[in-house]
Amino acid sequence: MENRNKKGQFLKGSHWREEKLIWSKEWLYEQYVTKQRSMKNISEEINVTEAAVRHWIKKHNIPTRSIKEIRKKKYWGISGSDNPMWNKKGNLNPNWKGGITKERQLFYQSQEWKQVCQYVWKRDKAKCQNCGAFKDDDPSHPFHIHHIISFMNEDMRADPNNLILLCETCHHWVHSKNNTSKLFLS
């Protein structure tokens, strides 16, 4: 009752709710920035939602961590040969579906696809048909063979007139909403 006057009314500047740790900028800054605790971890400790922690971090103008920083700090488990799932292929893997290979995978492994790819690379002179970049300019930058008419059209899958060579960046652009003119799409 220390935040009420003699008539039982709240004093100016006081609040009727019990003060919470999360309201304190100093406490929240110490937990999130200094101790590098996650929003989830803080929320579990003080029994509030993660959204409430995010809200108060923003309200207090506390700098948040980037996704890159979060992923760097996160524990991703054991890697390499120490991981019990390492090198588990085929029926040794719990995700094994009995040897069912999807139609697309089968097609991309076929001799027909390999031959048409060689033809398209030769025809397009190892050059992106959108930006003009050559594969030799940056060997680490991947190139893709793009279907103008969707892969779902079986008759056009291996038709060289339906295929063009694009660098990875241009291929992503072709399929993005930024390609407003629908260039290389049918």
Steps between C-alpha positions, in 0.01 A plus 500: 500500500805729486398629154156622630404809695287507820179482295624182325561678170812429297776757530594687183766307306422170677341198339230264619680190362791334672823610334666238277871450436447535127393863548849586622723609211816437704398143596392410146816650349715299741319174420477540122815694409751445781418136585403420136184313607234424240153656506356152549728430795410833665127447441508154660679632809255782574191316372401732212471439129794537264297768320484700824879487532536612136253783564690635800838465326365718219329740742827548692694543170731212585689388189390156380727231361502418130405153375868444418598573863220280635601207278867539594410470870243219459606142575455296183591159639788267431648516152709264294580141594409564867136547396314165524319579171825571312526311169167320551377445146231288344305276735733594790346849503172539695363717216540214250182458294578162349698609195230718343662757270301800393425550130700823482810336649474210258470735205798713604711184528399373156727486196246705304536792745880479502511518120260795476699684771820460300321632192357806684840586656661482156220689324497780762884508505516466882348847528202617708224589256376779726801693633767372260738369769732220389562192712876554454475847664420346840523118507361491856174669394249227402301497176158337452307373202156660518173360365301777327189283494468326837670169576148365561442494123656159422522557123716814547735378775787410270417726208804725441271779372340508848833525685740788556817544703484750788738587782362418845426866581301553179319167545382610845396836353300331219294312763462803729220755517752759374469343153188700425528451124515119548819482296599137421169372637209365304 
